[in-house]
Amino acid sequence: MTQHSPSDILVIDVGATSIKSTIVNASGERVQPIRKRKTPRPLGPEGLQEILLERVKRETPNRVVVGVPLECRKGVVWGSGNLTRSGLVTTATNQDLDQEWHNYPLEQEFASISGREVVVLNDAALAALGCVAGEGTELVVALGTGFGVALTRMGALLDIDDYGERPFKDGRFDSLLGEGARRADGSRWLANLVDALTQMVAEHEATQVWLVGGNAKRLGSADFFELSVPVTIAGNEAPFRGAATVFINPLVIGR
């Protein structure tokens, strides 16, 4: 087990497809290669914590930041997202596991189990902390298995309801903008994404859009020339950079 600086942070980015982890320093720079494993699904609180604990036991940093694809506020999970589905967003939710996630104090429970200083955030919110400029109202959209959203104002996270299950056109945000829709028809997926971002920019009066997640790398800023605000592709490193911000300035996450 490699010894690390007391200021280093273990970051675990949980996605519906894969779980990535690494260690960053106090400036958010990686000091270890990214480790990756497949996310077993459907997954409830107990199963996820077993996976997280396995990772924590292999590393020495006392500070741990976990990003989860769940509706989460101040470390308490309010909705299960796509973790309780066995496949893409069109597959059925495991109702028993879904109920286990509701109002689950994941941050508190995992801190108790692991004996470490733990912060749990929605994965889009964690990515937002690693890419926003800290000016105006910035919209961060995570494009992966589903469709995640975070919103910041002057660099601080704002509470925002989950978009995945919201109606959009002839379906839902998740079903029309997730990985299943992209695989089925990439051109239609992109057209729907442009329409969704246009709607969201107007709704939140956003001044900047950032795209993160696995499917963001398939896009370029030129795909969004119709939008009235700049769109930047931030990629997959944002969650790791964002972890340092959690401890440098806890006010950005309302703590």
Buried (B, 14 or more C-beta within 10 A) or exposed (E): EEEBEEBBBBBBBBBBBBBBBBBBBBEBEBBBEBBEEEBEBBBBBEBBBEBBBEBBEEBBBBBBBBBBBBBBBBBBBBBBBBBBBEEBBEBEBBEEBBEBBEEBBBBBBBBEBBEBEBBBBBBBBBBBBBBBBBEBBBBBBBBBBBBBBBBBBEBBBBEBEBBBBEEBEEBBBBBBBBBBBBEEEEEEBBEBBBBBBBEBBEEBEBBBBBBBBBBBBBBEEEBBEEBEBEBBBBBBBBBBBBBBBBBEBEEBBEE
